[in-house]
Amino acid sequence: MAVKIDKKIVEFSVVKNEDDVKPQVTAVADAVVTPELEHMNESIERPEMLLGSTYKLKTPLSEHALYVTVNDIVLNQDTDHEQRRPFEIFINSKNMDHFQWIVALTRIISAVFRKGGDATFLVEELKAVFDPRGGYFKKGGKYMPSLVAELGDVIEHHMKLIGMLASDDLDDHQKKFIKAKRAEFEKHTNSVDEADNGDYPANAQLCSKCNTKAMIQMDGCLTCLSCGDSKCG
């Protein structure tokens, strides 16, 4: 129905339905409260101080040890989404025979770290490098096919330390199984015949799963005293 207005209009307002207004206000409020998470990318500048860990590598390939330092940057600090991500890597040694390729490798790895995304693929790529002259056994009986592979092993250990990779620690059931197998083996041989590294029997074989010389023969079944892998299932 039309209504005639005889007076002069001095002001006006638009009446809105409250149900239409509330969702818009809520959406704006949520957008303000939710912080934008910081992800690793090339635009992040290096802080003055970084957290890091240094690992000592002593191999039979060199008289001098190598010291590998991996520095991490902390993203979303002091929030529920705080995380450490590797930012750079350095390798130092008195042995300068391989200085050029070590510098090149550290720069490439550091660039991959800063690029962001999933950098865990570096572990498998480095561990798959084999030395044509042959590998070596490190302390504990673990086989390393090359020095580059051991660098990959260090990076894998560090990524597990900061939570980028899931830890492969044995559960209580696996530890109990390995302990029982070792006790049974020692009782069967009537002696504790240990290797030079003092961890596993001297006649242990190389485990194809964990690359550790800890596979023993028990009742016609090969069982690894390191990772619990058994050929009998």
FIKEMAR-111839 format. One line per 5 residues: their letters; for each residue x, y, z of C-alpha. Coordinates in nm, 4 decimals, always signed. Example, Ala and Ser with C-alpha at 12.3 -4.5 7.8 and 13.67 -1.06 7.14 Angstrom:
<sites>
AS> +1.2300/-0.4500/+0.7800; +1.3670/-0.1060/+0.7140
</sites>
This chain:
<sites>
MAVKI> +0.0000/+0.0000/+0.0000; +0.1384/+0.3401/-0.0968; +0.1868/+0.5999/+0.1778; +0.2025/+0.9733/+0.0998; +0.4736/+1.1699/+0.2867
DKKIV> +0.3769/+1.5337/+0.3455; +0.6859/+1.6313/+0.5522; +1.0433/+1.6881/+0.4387; +1.2748/+1.3824/+0.4768; +1.5709/+1.4780/+0.6971
EFSVV> +1.7206/+1.1289/+0.7657; +1.6619/+0.7618/+0.6926; +1.7948/+0.4154/+0.7902; +1.7696/+0.0653/+0.6472; +1.6197/-0.2055/+0.8679
KNEDD> +1.7923/-0.5439/+0.8293; +1.7011/-0.8884/+0.9489; +1.9215/-0.9793/+1.2521; +1.9631/-1.3354/+1.1247; +2.1337/-1.1987/+0.8133
VKPQV> +2.3720/-0.9776/+1.0110; +2.5065/-1.2219/+1.2728; +2.6836/-1.4670/+1.0393; +2.8723/-1.1805/+0.8761; +2.9925/-1.0457/+1.2108
TAVAD> +3.0990/-1.3936/+1.3213; +3.2919/-1.4507/+1.0008; +3.4808/-1.1230/+1.0441; +3.5560/-1.2023/+1.4078; +3.6921/-1.5472/+1.3169
AVVTP> +3.9122/-1.4005/+1.0469; +4.0650/-1.1577/+1.2955; +4.1251/-1.4176/+1.5692; +4.2783/-1.6904/+1.3505; +4.6504/-1.6128/+1.3003
ELEHM> +4.8265/-1.6829/+0.9736; +5.0688/-1.9742/+1.0180; +5.4273/-1.9267/+0.9077; +5.5658/-2.1920/+0.6739; +5.9212/-2.2501/+0.5579
NESIE> +5.9983/-2.0587/+0.2373; +6.2811/-1.8768/+0.0632; +6.1625/-1.5313/+0.1735; +6.2336/-1.6013/+0.5426; +6.5440/-1.4120/+0.6472
RPEML> +6.8063/-1.5787/+0.8625; +6.7791/-1.4715/+1.2289; +7.0876/-1.3610/+1.4198; +7.0795/-1.6806/+1.6278; +6.9730/-2.0332/+1.5309
LGSTY> +6.9347/-2.3487/+1.7369; +7.1467/-2.6387/+1.6167; +7.3098/-2.9743/+1.6837; +7.6598/-3.0943/+1.5969; +7.7331/-3.4589/+1.5154
KLKTP> +8.0786/-3.6191/+1.5105; +8.1526/-3.8676/+1.2297; +8.4610/-4.0884/+1.2591; +8.5019/-4.3132/+0.9579; +8.7802/-4.5512/+0.8469
LSEHA> +8.8014/-4.3493/+0.5248; +8.9804/-4.0598/+0.6944; +9.2265/-4.0126/+0.9791; +9.0363/-3.7060/+1.0989; +8.6750/-3.6867/+1.2141
LYVTV> +8.4040/-3.4840/+1.0435; +8.1759/-3.2529/+1.2402; +7.8295/-3.2003/+1.0921; +7.6237/-2.9079/+1.2258; +7.2549/-2.8714/+1.1395
NDIVL> +7.0959/-2.5384/+1.2405; +6.7189/-2.5049/+1.2807; +6.4791/-2.2127/+1.2580; +6.1779/-2.1950/+1.4908; +5.8494/-2.1199/+1.3117
NQDTD> +5.5342/-1.9882/+1.4864; +5.7270/-1.9434/+1.8089; +5.5321/-1.9376/+2.1380; +5.2161/-2.0736/+1.9740; +5.0455/-2.4125/+1.9614
HEQRR> +5.1860/-2.4515/+1.6088; +5.5523/-2.3979/+1.7024; +5.7896/-2.6209/+1.5047; +6.1599/-2.6518/+1.4278; +6.2739/-2.6894/+1.0698
PFEIF> +6.6320/-2.7347/+0.9404; +6.7665/-2.4143/+0.7891; +7.1317/-2.4828/+0.7054; +7.4063/-2.7448/+0.7356; +7.7838/-2.7150/+0.7794
INSKN> +8.0589/-2.9782/+0.7644; +8.4014/-2.9145/+0.9154; +8.7147/-3.1301/+0.9257; +9.0928/-3.1091/+0.9356; +9.0991/-3.3264/+0.6251
MDHFQ> +9.0790/-3.0947/+0.3225; +9.0976/-3.3693/+0.0557; +8.7278/-3.3411/-0.0300; +8.6778/-2.9729/+0.0521; +8.5193/-2.8749/-0.2804
WIVAL> +8.2459/-3.1381/-0.2963; +8.1708/-3.1007/+0.0755; +8.1151/-2.7241/+0.0344; +7.9004/-2.7836/-0.2751; +7.6938/-3.0514/-0.0990
TRIIS> +7.6290/-2.8378/+0.2104; +7.5186/-2.5411/-0.0020; +7.2780/-2.7545/-0.2041; +7.1303/-2.9212/+0.1052; +7.0926/-2.5840/+0.2795
AVFRK> +6.9152/-2.4450/-0.0295; +6.6702/-2.7376/-0.0225; +6.6050/-2.6749/+0.3484; +6.5259/-2.3065/+0.2856; +6.3061/-2.3843/-0.0134
GGDAT> +6.0412/-2.5267/+0.2169; +5.8035/-2.8120/+0.1570; +5.8879/-3.1740/+0.2311; +6.2671/-3.1997/+0.2558; +6.2654/-3.5500/+0.4034
FLVEE> +6.3336/-3.6996/+0.0587; +6.6981/-3.5929/+0.1046; +6.7471/-3.8756/+0.3530; +6.6711/-4.1574/+0.1083; +6.8569/-3.9862/-0.1772
LKAVF> +7.1779/-3.9491/+0.0258; +7.1583/-4.2944/+0.1861; +7.1284/-4.4505/-0.1597; +7.4767/-4.3283/-0.2654; +7.7324/-4.6133/-0.2804
DPRGG> +8.1102/-4.5752/-0.2821; +8.2651/-4.7777/-0.5685; +8.5571/-4.8615/-0.3360; +8.3172/-5.0207/-0.0870; +8.1462/-4.9130/+0.2324
YFKKG> +8.2318/-4.9663/+0.5980; +8.0801/-5.0616/+0.9329; +8.0366/-4.7838/+1.1875; +8.0361/-4.8336/+1.5631; +7.7406/-5.0503/+1.6593
GKYMP> +7.7683/-5.2726/+1.3527; +7.5621/-5.0567/+1.1144; +7.6775/-5.0696/+0.7525; +7.7361/-4.7469/+0.5637; +7.7758/-4.7768/+0.1839
SLVAE> +7.9524/-4.4384/+0.1606; +8.0399/-4.1186/+0.3459; +7.7523/-3.9414/+0.1704; +7.5168/-4.2125/+0.2987; +7.6360/-4.1449/+0.6534
LGDVI> +7.5564/-3.7750/+0.6050; +7.2060/-3.8860/+0.5073; +7.1930/-4.0963/+0.8243; +7.2867/-3.7897/+1.0314; +7.0161/-3.5773/+0.8663
EHHMK> +6.7625/-3.8570/+0.9263; +6.8575/-3.8715/+1.2948; +6.8245/-3.4925/+1.3239; +6.4847/-3.4861/+1.1498; +6.3589/-3.7486/+1.3932
LIGML> +6.4952/-3.5387/+1.6788; +6.2945/-3.2291/+1.5764; +5.9813/-3.4241/+1.4779; +5.9984/-3.4027/+1.0975; +6.0251/-3.7818/+1.0693
ASDDL> +5.8533/-4.0411/+1.2842; +6.0835/-4.2225/+1.5239; +6.1352/-4.5927/+1.4533; +6.2094/-4.6880/+1.8136; +6.1057/-5.0397/+1.9068
DDHQK> +5.7972/-5.0854/+2.1201; +5.7983/-5.2816/+2.4466; +5.6845/-5.6029/+2.2760; +5.9687/-5.5882/+2.0199; +6.2272/-5.5079/+2.2887
KFIKA> +6.1075/-5.8035/+2.4948; +6.1258/-6.0317/+2.1900; +6.4819/-5.9233/+2.1045; +6.5958/-5.9594/+2.4659; +6.4543/-6.3116/+2.4816
KRAEF> +6.6190/-6.4082/+2.1531; +6.9569/-6.2754/+2.2664; +6.9340/-6.4602/+2.5978; +6.8412/-6.7793/+2.4137; +7.1341/-6.7393/+2.1740
EKHTN> +7.3849/-6.6792/+2.4553; +7.2545/-6.9795/+2.6455; +7.2798/-7.1940/+2.3327; +7.6420/-7.0942/+2.2665; +7.7317/-7.1131/+2.6392
SVDEA> +7.9285/-6.7885/+2.6062; +7.8889/-6.4236/+2.5261; +8.0896/-6.4095/+2.2042; +8.0745/-6.0397/+2.1205; +8.2148/-5.8451/+1.8290
DNGDY> +8.4815/-5.5779/+1.8550; +8.2096/-5.3141/+1.8892; +8.0742/-5.4936/+2.1966; +7.7125/-5.4796/+2.0801; +7.6371/-5.7973/+1.8848
PANAQ> +7.7904/-6.1461/+1.8448; +8.0986/-6.1661/+1.6249; +7.9404/-6.4231/+1.3929; +7.6282/-6.2127/+1.3346; +7.5234/-6.1495/+0.9750
LCSKC> +7.4203/-5.8259/+0.8065; +7.0487/-5.7445/+0.8363; +6.9000/-5.6329/+0.5056; +6.6353/-5.4223/+0.6804; +6.8409/-5.2013/+0.9154
NTKAM> +7.1890/-5.2592/+0.7628; +7.3253/-5.3678/+1.1018; +7.5496/-5.6713/+1.1558; +7.3139/-5.8198/+1.4130; +7.1384/-6.1103/+1.2369
IQMDG> +7.1812/-6.4409/+1.4239; +7.0792/-6.7973/+1.3352; +6.8478/-6.9591/+1.5911; +6.6682/-7.2903/+1.5295; +6.6998/-7.2474/+1.1553
CLTCL> +6.5593/-6.8942/+1.1663; +6.7495/-6.5699/+1.1097; +6.6565/-6.2972/+1.3611; +6.7978/-5.9440/+1.3897; +6.8985/-5.8356/+1.7413
SCGDS> +6.8829/-5.4693/+1.6358; +6.5458/-5.4172/+1.4668; +6.3720/-5.7504/+1.5455; +6.3284/-5.8510/+1.1814; +6.2810/-6.2274/+1.1484
KCG> +6.2803/-6.4478/+0.8412; +6.0233/-6.6690/+1.0134; +5.7685/-6.3855/+1.0364
</sites>
